[in-house]
Every structure is written in C-alpha cells, then in structure tokens.
Amino acid sequence: MALDAVVEEVKAKQRVWEKEIEAMRAKKFSTICVHGAYTKHEAIANNQGAVIEPVYTSTSQAFKDCDYLEAALAYKIPAWAYSRIANPTIGYLELELSMLEAYGTGARASACCTSSGMAAIKAAAEPFLSNEVPGKKNIVSMAQVYGGTFQLFSERFAKERGIEVRWVENPGDLGEWASKIDSDTRFVYGEIPSNPGICLFDIAEVAKLAHAKGAPLITDSTLATPALCRPLEHGSDIVVHSITKSMTWSGRAIGGALVSKENIMSGSISDDAKRDFAGYVKLWPLRDGGACISPDNAARTTDCLRVLRSTMDLLSQNAMRVAEYLEGHAGVERVNYPGLSSHQQHQIAKKYMKLVDSNENRYGHLLSFEVKGGHEQARKVLDRLEFVFCATDLGRIKSVAVIPTISTHQQQGEEGRKKAKIPGNLIRLCVGAEDADDLIAEMKRALT
C-alpha cells in the first residue's frame, strides 16, 4: 500500500474516535473524569471491548508493513511505535488531562505526561532557553515555589547555564512583577497555591504583563488541580502538574504533566511549537530526553482522576475546618490557608479557586502553620502526631505533615528560604480524607 493511502486509511479511522471525543468535551466535568478519551468505539474497535482502559506495558508496537512503519515514525499517522515516545495508556491520560484543563473555555489544549512533576517543569521551561535566539535571557518567577523548582531555576539554570533568574518575593504585588518582566524574559512562572507558603498570584493580570513583553506564563497548578482552578481559562499559556500529588491521591504513582493551549505566546520558539507546545515537547525534546511516564503509573493516575471533583471537594472542606481550628489555637503563631480571611491573598483565592461546576469556593488540601516556640518546638509537635504521617509527600488520601526547612526546602539554603518566607517553625500539613474531628483532635494533642 502506498504511503499516502496508509495515511488516509488510518486518519479515517481516527476521525470516528475524534467525533466521540468531541461529544465527550460537551459533558460535565465529572463525566469527563470518569470516561475521559476512552469511548465505546475505542473500547470495542481497538481493545476487545474492555470497559476500563487496558494497561499497555509492551515497549513497542508492531506494524503491518514498511508503509505503516514509515508513516508512524514520520509522525504522519497516530501511532505509538515505542513507549518512550507514546503509548496508548499514556495517550488516554494525556487526552483526558487536556480536556479537563480546557474545560469550560471553548478552547483546545494538548498534554504531555512525564516521569515526574520536576520532569514536566524542566520540559516546559527548556524550549524557551535555547541559544538559537540571540540576546540575553532571563526568567521571572515567584520565590515561593516548590523546593525542587527553586533548585532547578537557581542551580541548573542560573549557576550552570548563566541564565538570570529574577525572583518576585511578593507575588500579590503586580508592580513587582511588572518591574522584573522585560523583552529578554523567556517565560514567567508562578504556583497557585504555592508549596509550602500557600501564596497565590493574580493569573490574569500577570499573564497580561508577560504577554505584553512577548513571554508565556507557565503556572504550576498541582495543588488546585483542574477541579479547583484552570489557569488556561485565565490567560496562562502552559500548566504544569506533579500528578504524583493531588491527581493520584492513592499515592501509588509518580508522574508529571504539562498542558498547553493552542498558539501560546512566545518570541523564542518556532510557530509550530507555539501552535501545539505540549505535542511539540512530547514528539521532539522529550523523545530525546527520555523522561517518559510509565504505562502503569499513567493507569493509576487515570483511575484516581475518576473521582477528582468529589475528592478535592472533601479534602478542601476538611482542610478548611483544620485551618480554622489552628488559627484559634494559642500554640500557633500563624496559619497559611487561602480560605481564611486573614490570608493576605484571600481575595485572589476567592477569584480563582472554585469547585468546578459550582459557585462555591474551595481552597485545596494544603496548609501550613507556624508553631510558637521556634524550630525545636515545631519538631516536638511533628513528633507527637500519631496517625498523621511524617512524610515529604502531599496530596494523599492520608494526611501527611513535614517541616520544610529540614526536608523539601533543605537544599534551598537559608538565604533562599528567607526569600521564599519559609521559617524554621513552619509545619506543612496536607489534609487527607480522615474525619475532620479526628484530624482536629490530632492537632490538639500534638500542640498540647
């Protein structure tokens, strides 16, 4: 069969599936979570009628003949060929994530899954830092970011490659963002909410500032998930996630994802890359870098996504009750939770963090609090916890707590932690699905 005939035959079959996916895009958020891109046609035509997405653990795909092989490896037809580049199980997850992040916008998005959240952040950032575009390079980021992100920007990009990093220390201050973004800015970066300081920034306004200088806005929305906030709706060009966290609440998988809207803003990448950035990253830089998610981890994430809305609703309500209790406790100096009216960016949180398909605010499952008595007292409080795990993880169905200065942000150094406003007496608490009364009793016992 001639190459052109192969391409047309495969694309004709693909159009049937795409028509069903278009119908799914019109459904409610929770329906998309349950079904995603795995339609009845896909099940019956390609997967022996399996109701749940099969896990393709095979490393490679066989082809009918050389024409099919050539078309697939030239990216002329949908295929997976080799699991480092693509895989059906991973593909189902990627398409579902793109549908969830673009939900309610009327726009189209694409997604690329990676081996971890940090791999997703690196994959999202690196294309903008190419030396092919002459001139100076800088990146602008809020200082209150995950410790691994801080290290990537300050060590790998700044110290090793000489790229200037301009830290925004007060992310609620639009004037500070504006003063640091210029025509040499390759991308602007923020978290909503941030880990562990629980800071926020005004996505729409910062996006305007970035776009005015020709730079894309990358937003880490790991803690919110698309159930509570969809940054693409508000002007962000790219969203990154550690799907290890809130999306895979079972705690049984590690993975990352970057989701991009069509035709992102950038003056430092090609038009093809701007048109479908996530697809470009998946088929080119990530293919060469090799940081692919495993099919098993993709399947575990897909399973957890089926109840994402209800899970984030429950965890958020639990966190709100615990935060309110801690705010009134005599042994606590300060509580960082965006749902509290005392939070300095509470109004920004009210603007952006809402339970999807409702008008009700939900503020996520992560909070942090400063213990009276300093670092040593914070250690004692953490050690007195009984069923809440002392662990660096977060977003679990089980509650976990940690002191960031001796764990997640240890390598950031004292100066970096000061910039990010992470004191030694800060405990980060990720609230799980336990009964809220039991969680409050646990906090009371630990703080006594």
N, C-alpha and C positions, 0 to 999 in steps of 0.2 A: 504494500500500500504506500502511495506517495506521501511525503511528509505533510503537505497541505491537507490531504484527505484525512490523515490521522488527527491533525489539529482540529478540523471541523467536526469530526465524529465525537471526539472527547468533549469539546465545548458544547455540543448539542445536548449531551447527557448532563453536563454541568448546569445548563440553563434550567432544566427541570428542578434540580435541587435548589438553585438560587431563587426560583419563584416561590418555593415553600418557605425559604428563609425570609423573603420579603414579607410574607404573610405573618411570620413569627415576630418580625420587628414591630408590627402594629399591636401586639398583645401587651398586657400589663407586665410590669417589671418582674413580679414573682413567677408569672408563667414563663417568661424568658429564662429565669433562673432554673426552672425545673427542666425545660426542654432544650434550651439553647439552640445550637445548629444541628442537633441530631433529630431529623424529621422522620416521619413514617417512610417516606420514599428512600431516604438514606439507609434506614434500617433494613427494609425489605430488598432493595436493589443491590446493596453493597455489603450487608452484614448479616446475612442469613436470618433476618427478621429479629435480631436481638433487640429487646426493648431498651436495655441500658447500653450505653456506648462501650464497645469492646476495647480492651487494652491491647494495642498492637506493640508487643515487645520485640518483634523482629527488627533487626538492624537495617534491613534493606528490602527493596521491592523488586520483584522480577517483572520483565516486560515481554510482550508478545513477540516483538521482533525489533530490529535495529531502528526502524522508523519511530516506533513508540519511545525507545530508549533515547534517541537523539532529540525528539521533541521535548521529552521530560527534562533532560539535562540542560536544554537551552531555555527552560522556563516558558516554553510555548504552550504547554498544556498543564492543567492541575495534576500534580503527581507528588509522591513523596520520596521516591528513589532511595534516600539514605536518611536515617533518623537524626543525624546531626543537623541536617538542613530542614527537614519536615517529616511529619509523621501524622497519621490520621487522628490518633488520640489527642495529640497536642493541637492539631488543627481544630478539632471540635472546641477545645478550651479557648483558643485564641479568638475564634469567631464569636463565641459567647461573650467573652470579655469586651470585644469591640462593640457588640450590641448593647451591653449593659452601660458602658461608659458614654455611648452616644444616645442613650435612652432619653426621649423627650426633646431632643434637639432638632430632629428632622434632618440631621446631617449624617454623613457616613464616617466611620472610623475603621482603623485596622489595628491589629495587635500582633505582638511578637513575644513569646514566652521564653524565659531564660532559666539558667540553673539556679539562680538566687536573686534576691532583690538587689544586691550590690551589682550583680552582673547586668541587671536591667538598667540601673543608673549609669553604669560605665558605657553600656551600649548606646544609651540615649545621648550621652554627652560627647563621646569621642568624634562622631562625624563632623561636629561643628568646630573641632580644634585642629583641623587639617592645616598643614603648612602650604597647601596649594594656593590658598587665598593670602595674598601679601598683606603686610601691616601687622600692627601689634594685636595681641589677643588678651582679652580679659573676660572673666565670668563674674557675675554678680549673684550672690546667694545670701539668704538669711543665715545668720550664725547659729540659730537654734535648729540644727539638723541632727539627724542620727549620727552617732559617732563614726560609723564606717564611711558615711558620706563626707563628713568633715575631714577624715584622713585621706580619702580619695582626692578631694579638691586641694587640700593643703600640702600633702606629701607627694602623691603621684603626679598631680598636675602642676602645682606651684614649684616645689623644690626640685623635682626631677626633670620637668619639661619647661620651666621658666614661664608658665602662664600665670598672669596676675589674677589673684582671687580677691575680690572686693566684698567684704563681709558687711551685711546690713545687720546691725546689732539691735535695732528697734523695728521689727517687721511691720508694726502697725503705723509707722511713720512714713507716709508716701514721699515726703520731702527727702528723706534719707535714700530711698530707692532711686528717686529722680537724680540725686546728686552723684550717684555711682554708675548709672547706666549711660553709656555713650556709644558712638558709632563703631567703636572697636569691641563692643561687648558681643561675644559669640552666643551666649544664652543667659537667661535669668532663671534662677532656681528657688523654689520655696516648698515648704511642707505645710499641710493643713490636715489636722493639727500636727505640731512638731513633737518629736520624741527626744527627751523626756519633759521639756519645759512646757509643753502644751500651749505653744504660741500659734497664732494664725496671722494671715495677711490677706489683704483685700485683692482677691484674684483678678477681678475685672479691671480695677484701677492699675494694678501692677502690669497686667497684660497690655494695657494701653501705653504705658511708659516704655515697655520693652519693644512693642511693635513700632512705636514712633522712631526708634533707633534701628529698626530692621532686625531685631533679635527675637528668637522664640522664647516663650515661657514654658518651662518644664515644672510640673507640680507633682510632688510625692503625696499621694492620697491614700497611702497604706492604711492609716488609722480610721479614715472615714469610710472607705470602700464606696463603690457607686450606689450603695443603699442609702448613704447619708449625704454624699456630695459628688457631683460630676463636674470636675473642673473644665472639661471641654465646653460645657454649656456656658461658661462664664468668660471664655476668652483664652484659656490655656491651650497651647499647641500640642503638648505631649503630657501624658500622665504616666507616672511610674508607680509600681507596686512591689512590695515584698509580699507575694501571695502566700509565703510561708506563714504570715501573720493572720490577720482577721479573716481573709477569704478561706484559708484552710484551718478552720478553728479546731479541727481534730488534733492538730499537732503532729501529723504523720507524713508531712511532705515539706520539702524545701523547693522554692521556685520564685521567679520574678516575672514581671510583665511590663512592657511599655506599650501604651496605646496612643495613637496619633490621629488627629483629624486630617481631612483632606487639605492639601495645599497649605502647609504650615508656613509661618513667617520665618525667613532666614535669608541672609545675604552671603552665606558661606558654604552652601551645598547646592547641588545641581537641581534643575527643575524637576527631573524625575524623582529625586529623593524627596523633594518638598511635596510632591503630589501624593505619595504614599510612603511616608517616612518609615513606619513600622515594617511594611513589606520590604522596603529597601534594606533596612537593617537585617532583617531575617535572611534574605536571599544573598546578601553580599558581605558586609562586615562580620555578622555573627557566624556565617558559614565558615569564614576564615578563622575566626576567633575560637569557635567550638564550644561556647558556653550555653549549650542547649539543655532544656529541662528534660527529665526522663519521662517516658510514657506513663510509668507507674505513678509518679508524682503528679503529672497532669490529670490523671484519672481521679486521684484522691481529692485534688482541688475541685474538679468538676462535681464530684459527689457532695462536697461541702457547700458549693455555691447554690445548690437546690433550695436551701432554706436561708439564704443570706439575709433577706429583708427581716424575717422574724428573729433571726439570731442577733443581728445588730440592734434591733428594737429592744430585745430582752436585756442584752449586755449594757446598752446605754441607760436603760431605766435603773438597773442595778447600780451602775457607776454613779448616777445622779444621787441616789439615796446614800451611798457611802460617802460621796463628796460632801453632802450636806451635813452628815454626822461629823466628819473630820473637821469641817470648818468651825463647828461649835465646841470642839474638844480643847481643853485647857493645855494639853501637851503638844499642840500643833501650832506652829507659828503662821503657816500659810498653806493654803490649798490651791493647786493649779488645776482647774477644770473649767472648760469653756461654758458649761451650763450654769455656773454660778454667776450671779450679777456682779460679784466682786472681781471677776476676771477682767483684766484690762482690755481684752479684745472680745468681750461678751457680745457686743453688738455685731461685730464681724461674724462671729459664730452663729448668731441668730439669722443673719443674712444668708449664709451658705450651707449650714448644716441642718437638713431637714430629712425626716424619714420619707423616702421616695413614695410617690402616690398618696401623699397626705400633706397637710399644712402644719404638722406637728414637728417641733424641733426635737432632735435627738443629737447628743453631743459625743457619742462614742464611748468606748470602754476603758480608755487610758486616762489616768490622773496621776498627779504627783503631789507630795506634801512635804513640808519642811518640819522636822521634829525639833522641839525646844530642847536645848542642852547640847547641840552641836553633833558632830560626826559620830562620836563614840556612843551617844545616846541613840542615834539612828541605828547603829549596828545592833544595839541591845533590843530595840523594837523589832527589827527584822528577825533576829534570832528567836524571839518569843512567839512568832507566828507558828501555828500548829498545822492547819490544813492548807493554808496558802503557801505555795511552793516558793522557795528562794531560787529563782532562775532568771536567766537573761532573756528568755523568750517573752513574747506577748501575743495577744490576740487569741489565746486559747479558750476552750470551753471551761478550763480550770483557771482559777485566779493565780497569778504569779506576782512576785514583788522582788525588787532589787535596788541596790544603791548604785546609781550610775557612775559616781566618781571612782568606784573600785571595780567596775565591770564594763558596761557598754561604752563608757566615755573615759576609761582609764588612760588609754593611749593618746587621748586628745591633749593631755598635759594641762597644767594649772592655768596657763595663760589662755589656752583655747576654751577651757571650761568657764573661765571668768567671762570671756567674750560671749559665750552662749548662755551665761547666767545659770550655771549648774553648781550649786553649793554642796559642800560635803555632807550636810544633814538632810539632803533630798532623798526621799524614797519614791521610786516609781512603782505604782500599783496598777496592774492590768486586771480589771474586774471580770470575772467569769460568770457562769450561769448558775452558781450556787444560790441558795435562798439569800435574799438581801439581809434578812435578820441575822442569819448565821455569819455573814460577812461583817456586819456591824459589830456583832459580839466578838469576833476575832480581832478586829481593830481595837476594841475597848480593852480586851485582855492584853494585847501587845503593848498598848500605850500606858497601862496602869503602872 
